[in-house]
Amino acid sequence: MDHVNPGNSGERLNQSPELVNETNHFGLGELTTIERKRQYNATLPIAKFAPELVAKILEAHYEQWSMNQSIYDWLAVTHISHYWRSVALNTAKFWSRIPILSWDENLSMFREWLSRAQGAPLTIEIWLPDLDEDDEVILAERVEAYNMAMEHLAQVRSLHIHLPETLLPQLRWPMSSADILETLWFDIAPVPSGPPPFDLLSVLSPMPKLVALNLEGASMLWGRSFFPGSLRSAFIIGSNMRPHSFAAVLENLANAPLLETLFLQSAFN
């Protein structure tokens, strides 16, 4: 279990005379609305939960969130009470899943969540949807967010990337630092009339702890040896796989003796 240190928030919330004294100190004749709510919340059963139990509930909520939901759906649980928020701020795992979805505030959010994760293994989900070629400002922001995430790849256990194929050559691929990466998921939107296909395997170094690999819409050169020995599951839907040889696939599979599940679709164009 992740270490939880809620500080003295729980005790402070249950000591209503202190709240009264604090308000009188500032010249207030009665509790403010926020303080009254905190005082009332401190009397509820959920305010009596041990911080370890609250942390477990927060982690379960974290596991159920999906990318088709709002970030605010995720964070709503931290607004149950001041005590719950205090526990949340000190529950590293709750902040260790970092979605990069919108671009007006994502860079500052990424830095803040990374700090709150306190060195815990990360799950990073990056969504880089296609956009007009002339929108260079937004493109630069998205690439900056991606590159910032890649700077912390050594801390990432699960990496999900959704992007158009045209962006692949413009991004950094420091995969050699992915020492603890266990799950790698690429969802690539092919561009039929675009530039020549980008060979994704040419930039992916073997990852020593990779267990699950999911490549959708990827261009690959099957003759390149990539499957790591730790791999247990591979799900590959190709867009422009080459060459037309099943022998090359078998050669890759020989490098993955622990492989239990293999799904191939459109793998030999």
Disulfide bonds with the S-S distance in Angstrom:
none
